[in-house]
Every structure is written in C-alpha cells, then in structure tokens.
Amino acid sequence: MNNEDVGKPVELDKTIHEPARLQIMTQLYVVEEADFLFLMRKTGLTWGNLSSHMSKLEAAGFIEIKKEFLDKKPHTILKMTAVGRFAFKDYRLELKKVFEGLSE
C-alpha cells in the first residue's frame, strides 16, 4: 500500500465489525466449536447480549448453532461455518489494509 491508498475506504463486513460479534468470531475462528458458557466467559457478554449477537451471526450464515440437552439441561454449541470462515479471513485482510502504510 502506498501513501495514495491511505485513507481510501475499505469494505469491512459490518456484521463482523461490531465489537461483540468480532469477539465471538475471533473465539470461534481458533476452535472447532465452543459452548455458550465458554463464549460468555471469554467475551464478557451477558446471556441476552450473546444470544442476540449469535442470532445475527447465524442469520448471516457465519455460524451454526446446535442445541441439545446434557443431563436434562440445555446445552448450546456454536461453530463457525465455511462461509463464516471465509468472511472472517476477508475481514482480516481488509482490516490489515487500514493499517498498512501508516507512518509511526
């Protein structure tokens, strides 16, 4: 990237770019799958907040949500889809462009 490119708009995925969803996607990118409580602890989000952001990521096709019961207790597992993995990789590349070429 040269100085002429600095300041040009990049196309960051707004679904991923929201801070809470970025935290969720970052966590899911490095694991095969994660359960709801693990993500609550890692992200610091409340139950309702995490649930809301999960729904938006699922609607975008970025994550799969699997609900099951363990010892008669609900257990929710999240997994990044292939579409989500591609979108996250693309997001990372676009974000890199924002910082490339900046002087100290």
C-alpha positions, -999 to +999 in steps of 0.1 A: +000+000+000+014+034-009+006+069+005-020+074-022-040+045-008-040+057+028-074+070+037-092+052+009-123+034+022-120-003+028-150-026+028-153-041+063-181-065+069-204-046+092-219-078+106-184-089+119-171-054+126-195-048+156-172-053+187-193-081+203-196-101+171-160-096+164-151-111+198-174-141+191-160-147+156-124-144+169-131-170+195-148-194+171-120-189+145-094-206+166-116-236+179-136-262+162-167-254+183-175-237+216-203-239+240-224-209+251-209-206+286-174-207+273-182-178+249-199-159+277-168-162+299-143-154+270-163-124+257-177-109+289-211-106+273-243-111+292-266-140+283-290-118+264-264-099+246-245-130+235-277-146+224-287-116+203-254-114+186-254-151+179-287-148+162-273-121+139-243-142+130-264-172+124-288-152+101-257-141+081-247-177+077-215-172+096-222-196+125-242-228+132-260-231+165-267-266+178-289-271+208-290-303+228-296-315+263-270-328+287-283-343+319-317-327+312-300-292+310-299-272+277-265-271+261-258-247+231-228-252+209-216-227+183-195-235+153-182-212+125-194-222+091-173-223+059-190-191+048-181-175+082-145-187+080-142-171+045-159-139+057-136-136+087-105-142+066-117-115+042-124-092+071-089-096+085-074-088+051-095-057+047-086-046+083-049-050+075-053-026+047-064+001+072-031-001+090-007-007+061+013+023+051+006+043+082+037+061+094+048+060+130 
